[in-house]
Amino acid sequence: MALMEITVTCPHEGADKGKRFVITRMSAVEADKWGRHCLQAAAASGAAIPGMEPGAGLAGVAAAGIGIFASMSPERMDGLIDRLMQCVQMQPDPGNPAILLNWQMAQTQIEEIPTIGWLQTEAFRLHVDFFRGVGQLFSLITLMLGMESNAPAPASAT
C-alpha cells in the first residue's frame, strides 16, 4: 500500500503564492519513532505540555500539537523539524507533476519566511491529524467503559 500524500498550494501573498508542494506521510514505523523522539525531547525540556504522556508516541505529539516544539532546545527542535520536512517535495511545474524537487532543493526555491511555517504545519497535520479524531473516539469509549464499571453489578443468583 502506498503512503498517503497530499499536494498543497501556497496560499500566502508574495513570491511563494501558488507554489505547489507534495507532502508524503512517513511510514508507520518512522512516524512512531519520530513521535517518540519529539515526546522525549519535549519531556527533557522540563516544560509542562498539556496532553503529553510519556511513551504516547505520535498520538502524544498529536495531543500536544505543533507547539510541542517550542519547549525543546533549538538543536533538538531543528533536528526533529528537519526530519519532518524530509517528507516535503516541491512540484516546480504543475504541468509536469512527475518532476519533484526533494526538500534540500525545494528549500532553495522558497522566498518567504511564512511559507516555511505553513509547510511545517501542513506536514505536521498530515502526520498527526488522524490521531485527533481517534483520540476523541477513545475518550468517548473510555467514558462509556468507565460508566459501565460504575454501574451496579448484575444481581447474582441466590
N, C-alpha and C positions, 0 to 999 in steps of 0.2 A: 504494500500500500504506500502510495506517495505521501510525503509530508505535506501538511497544509501550507499553502502560501496565499498571500494576498498582494494585490497591486494597489498602491496608493499614489495619489497625485497631490503634490504640494499645493495647499490652498492659500498660502500666505502671499500677500503683495510683495513685490520685489523681484530680484533677479532669479529666484528659485521657483516662482509661481509656475505651475504647470509641469514641473519636472516629475517624472514617474519613477517609482521605486518598487521593487519586488522584495517582500519580506517572507522568508521561509522559516517555519517553526522548526526548532531543534528537535532531534529525536527525543523520545520519552526519557531515555537514559541520560542524555546530555542535559535536557531541561531539568531533570530531577537533581542532577549533580550541580548545575548552575544555581538552582534554587537553594540547595543546602549550603552552598558556599556563600550566597547572599545572606542567608539567615545567620550563619556563623560569623560573618564579618560584621553584621549589624549587632549581634549579641556581644561580640568582643568590644564593641564601642562603649558598652555600658549604658547606652540610652534606652529608655523605656519606649518600646514601639508597640502601639496598640495593635492587637490582633496577632502578634507574633508569638508562636510557641516553638520551643526548641525541637528540632527534628521534623518539623512540619513540611520541609521540602518546598516545592513550588507552590503548594497550597498556602503555606505560610507567607510566602512572598506576595501572593495574590491578596491575602488578607491585609497585609501591611501596606500594599500599594507602592507606587513608584517612589514615594517619599522615603522608603527604606534606605535608599542610597545616601540620603542626607546625613544619616547617623554614622556613616563609615569614614575611615581615614581616606584622604584623597587618593592614595595609591591603590587601596582595595577597591574603592568606588570605580576608579578609572579602569582597572583590570576587569571587573565584572561587567561594566558597561561596554568595554571593548569586545568582550566575549559575546554579549548580546548583539552588538552591531555587526558581528560577522555574518549574521543572518540577513543583512540588508544588501541588496544589489541595486544598481541604477539601470534604468532602461533608457538609454540616451536617445533612441529613435523609436517612438511609438509605432511607426510604420513597419518596423522590423523588430518585433518583441523578442526574437531569439537572441539578439545582441544584448548582453548584460555585463555591466562593469562590477567587479567584486567591490567590497567595502573599501579596500585600500585605494582603488582607483576612483570609486564613487565620491569619496570624501574630498577629493581634489576638485570635483565639479560643483560642490556646494558653496554658495557665495554668501548666504545669510545665516547668522547665528541662530535665529529662531527655528530654522529648518532642522538643525541638529536636535534640539529639544523635542520638536514634533516627531522626528523619526524615532528617537529613543522611546517616546511614549507609545507610538504605533507598534514598535517591536515588542515592547513590554506587554501591551494589551494582547497581542497575538498569542503570547506565551501564557498569560495568566487569566484572561477574562472568563474562560470556561469554568475556572475554579470558583469564581464569584457566584455564578448561578448555582453551581453544585453545592457550594457552601451554604447557601440559603436553604436548599433542599435538605442537606444534612442537619441543619439547625432545626427545621420543622420535624424531621424524623426523630431527632434526639428529644425534642419537646414531647412528641407523641409517645415515645417509649418511656420517657420519664413519667408521663401522666399515667401510663398503664401500670408502671411499677408501684405507683402510689395508690392504685385502685385496690379496694378490699379484695382479699384472696377469695376465690370461689369457696362456696360452702362445702365442707367436707362431709362425707357420708358418716353418719353416726350409728 
